[in-house]
């Protein structure tokens, strides 16, 4: 579905179905999903993980010479996915899945710095791109975003119903055309290209 048609359907259903998300609707969603609006301390980081200490020392030596962390991550990472992403992990919140030794170091580093070698199952070096402090969003800060989100959810339901109805009405027509097309196949002369369906 192209954007223009979707916009048309959105406006049509908002008007026809009388969709009106109130402040009270938004507040109920906010209270029910309060954890979504309370963000812990976060770090944006990249990691180089290697299998042995000798390789880790080699990585450290190259970092100390000023080589780019993410370029080295694309070469050295033992994990194929990390290697493909040049070591970039993204933004991770405190207590949200980073192993404890890595988390402790990550949240102690200032942005733009890398760690020393961290021993675990593998040998790791972390680079912190940025840090974001914990933030609690008040209802007033997110009210309009919530209302927009709830409106889109409601509209999506009507759009899905509308498209399903269209498919049910139109699909038999396509099937009939397909059968007619097949029926003519035995009349195509040998060596002929046969009928070309119009676009």
Secondary structure as the mmCIF struct_conf table of DSSP 4:
data_model
#
loop_
_struct_conf.conf_type_id
_struct_conf.id
_struct_conf.beg_label_comp_id
_struct_conf.beg_label_asym_id
_struct_conf.beg_label_seq_id
_struct_conf.end_label_comp_id
_struct_conf.end_label_asym_id
_struct_conf.end_label_seq_id
HELX_RH_AL_P HELX_RH_AL_P1 UNK A 3 UNK A 16
TURN_TY1_P TURN_TY1_P1 UNK A 17 UNK A 18
HELX_RH_AL_P HELX_RH_AL_P2 UNK A 23 UNK A 32
TURN_TY1_P TURN_TY1_P2 UNK A 33 UNK A 33
HELX_RH_3T_P HELX_RH_3T_P1 UNK A 34 UNK A 37
STRN STRN1 UNK A 38 UNK A 39
STRN STRN2 UNK A 42 UNK A 50
BEND BEND1 UNK A 51 UNK A 52
HELX_RH_AL_P HELX_RH_AL_P3 UNK A 53 UNK A 64
TURN_TY1_P TURN_TY1_P3 UNK A 65 UNK A 66
HELX_RH_AL_P HELX_RH_AL_P4 UNK A 69 UNK A 76
BEND BEND2 UNK A 78 UNK A 79
HELX_RH_AL_P HELX_RH_AL_P5 UNK A 80 UNK A 84
TURN_TY1_P TURN_TY1_P4 UNK A 85 UNK A 87
STRN STRN3 UNK A 88 UNK A 93
TURN_TY1_P TURN_TY1_P5 UNK A 94 UNK A 95
BEND BEND3 UNK A 96 UNK A 98
HELX_RH_AL_P HELX_RH_AL_P6 UNK A 100 UNK A 106
TURN_TY1_P TURN_TY1_P6 UNK A 107 UNK A 108
BEND BEND4 UNK A 109 UNK A 109
HELX_LH_PP_P HELX_LH_PP_P1 UNK A 110 UNK A 110
TURN_TY1_P TURN_TY1_P7 UNK A 111 UNK A 112
STRN STRN4 UNK A 113 UNK A 114
STRN STRN5 UNK A 118 UNK A 119
BEND BEND5 UNK A 120 UNK A 122
STRN STRN6 UNK A 123 UNK A 132
STRN STRN7 UNK A 135 UNK A 136
HELX_RH_AL_P HELX_RH_AL_P7 UNK A 139 UNK A 183
TURN_TY1_P TURN_TY1_P8 UNK A 184 UNK A 184
HELX_RH_3T_P HELX_RH_3T_P2 UNK A 185 UNK A 187
BEND BEND6 UNK A 188 UNK A 188
HELX_LH_PP_P HELX_LH_PP_P2 UNK A 189 UNK A 189
TURN_TY1_P TURN_TY1_P9 UNK A 190 UNK A 191
#
